[in-house]
Amino acid sequence: MTSLETLHVLSQLFNISLEKLLFNEEIAMKKDKEPSLATQIDHDVKLKSRYRRWTFGLGSLIALALVSIGTIDRFDPFLSYKVGYTKLPSEKEISPNNKATNGYWTAWFTDNTMGNEWTKLTLTTGLNPGVKDPYVMAYHKGSYVKVARIVPRTYINQTYVSNLAALDALLNHKGNTATNNHDLKKYKTQIHISDTVQQLVTE
């Protein structure tokens, strides 16, 4: 079945009214000057084309915004690359076969031995190739991860391990956290934290 858009193009191409194409006859204009069928169809076709352009433009802007959010740290000249560490999550969480995440997972990484620089990173590492007591080392710039590797705990400074254990204690309410429960909201909503976690746990 021929679409209205096609009929509209044929009408303009051969200078034939839409009434003639549709009904093989001309339809006289009513005296009260109501728009003819051709005028109505022409208006609808133009509106449809306009809405299509608007939808495409809006979709492009949204896509561009999402891409920008994901890569803005990568091109930020004021950020420098850091090496962060975290404990490797469970195999189910990091599996590329997980259709909900496609193998991407999110965790807090400790960025220095002082334990006062933390970044929440989303990345994919694939499954553990057999590393005992696995951790993840990520070379990142802000939230942008350039490369990540699964490494054994013995490869990293014990202070990083201590930082991560303190964070786990904080997030899972282990130890004395009664005075700092308000701080836990930051770990759910923010992606950069400058708190010394050990102090928060022991307060």
Salt bridges, closest charged atoms under 4 A:
GLU5 OE2 - LYS48 NZ 3.05
GLU5 OE2 - ARG52 NH2 3.81
GLU34 OE1 - LYS30 NZ 3.74
ASP42 OD1 - HIS8 NE2 2.29
ASP42 OD2 - LYS46 NZ 3.31
ASP111 OD1 - HIS140 NE2 2.84
GLU117 OE1 - LYS82 NZ 2.60
ASP133 OD1 - LYS87 NZ 2.44
ASP133 OD2 - ARG153 NE 3.21
ASP168 OD2 - LYS174 NZ 2.94
ASP183 OD1 - HIS182 NE2 3.39
ASP183 OD1 - LYS186 NZ 3.74
ASP195 OD2 - LYS186 NZ 2.47
